[in-house]
Amino acid sequence: MRDTRKRAAATRRGPAAPEGGTHGLARVLSKRGLCSRTQAARWIAEGRVRVDGRLVRDPEARTHADAAIVVAGLDTAAAVERRYVMLDKPRGLVTTTADEQGRDTVYRAFDGAGLPWLAPVGRLDKASEGLLLFTNDPVWAAAVTSPEHGPDKTYHVQVDALLDPAAVERLRGGVVDAGERLAARHVRELRRGTRNSWLEIVLDEGRNRQIRRLLAAHGIGVLRLVRVAIGALELGTLPRGAWRELSPDEVRALAMPAGD
């Protein structure tokens, strides 16, 4: 069942962008782990970027992934040290480099840390909390977020309802919302109060606001949503808003195809 759904997800989304070939220049710089696309576009517009000796001012200029790129004031020839970080994302932060509305972003958690540019591996929406990964290794990030081979994601969700077994089974069965099939791989009740309960929901694919949309389709509202694990990597006792680097074993385990 898992493999079938993973393959179906990959078919619907299309194959992951190849690391080779040609792409927009800003994307190539980002994929090399040097900066965000936004920062790359800024450097390009400022006239700081040369490709194969030629000054380029268009961030979307088609550029081969292996092209010789020089950024004025930056040692692009030096090997980029790959870093892998997990953050316990607090509620209220947006997962983006900069926000047009001036809201605080997840990068606030790294202020003063002296880390190189790191991109989020997947996302959590503003109202969601918990485990969020960052890296400057695009190949590893693609393996972790792969709809076909990536690890499961586990969430603890407080809802404004008390579910009976039939309702839990309906969540597993899934719904079609806005043309997308949304389903949970696993759902179980963790505990309940008099008016609300906590569920554990496991996803084997990631879609925008998937859990919220799945629950809303069944008339269930989300009070809190916390991602507590990605594959075997657990959030554990990491304090809210704190981060730590992953161990080499954790890095390797997350990149392994699910089920291996």
C-alpha positions, 0 to 999 in steps of 0.5 A: 500500500505504501509503495503504491501510494508513493509511486502515485504521488510521484506520478502526480507531482512529476519527477524531481528536478534533475541536478544536472542540465540547465536551470535559471542562474539563481536556482543554480547558485541556490542548488550549490548551497551558496545562498537562497534564490532571493539572495542569488537574484540580488547578486545577479541584479547587482552585477556581481555574477559571471558565468563562464567569464561572462557577466549575467544580469538575468536571474532566469538566464539558462545556466548549466549546472556545471558552469564556472560561476564567479560571484564577486566577493565570494569564494565560490571555488571553495568546497561548501561544508554541508550542514544538517540542522533540526529546529523545533519550530515555534508556532507563529513563524513562517517558513521562508527567508523573508516575508513580504508582510514583515512577519517573523521567519524561522531564520530568527531561530538562527540569529547569531549562530554563524551558520552558512546559508541553509534551506528548509527541507519541506515546510511547516505553516505559520500555525504549525509547530515542531520538527523542521529540517534545514541543509545546504545539501540539495541532493540530501534534501531531495532524498528526504522530501522525495514523494516516492522514497522519503521518510514518513512524517509523524504529527500529534494533532489536537482537534476540536472533536471526539472521534469514534472508530468509524471516524478514524477509519474515514480519515485513513480512507481519505478524501479528494480536495481541490482535485487532490487525494488526501489520506493519512497512512496511520491515525490513532487517538492518543488521549481525549478530554471532555471536548477535544482529543489528541491524534497521532497522524502519519503521512507518507507524502506531503501536500500543502496543509494536508492534515488541516484539509483532510480534517476540515473535509470531515468537519474537524478543526485543528487546535494544535499541530506538532510534527514530532518525527521524520522517519526515525528522527524524533523531536524529543526534548529539544526546547521550543525554538532551539536547534541542533546539528544532526549526527552523521548516522541521522543524516544517513538514515533520513536519506535512505529509501523508506522501508530499507 
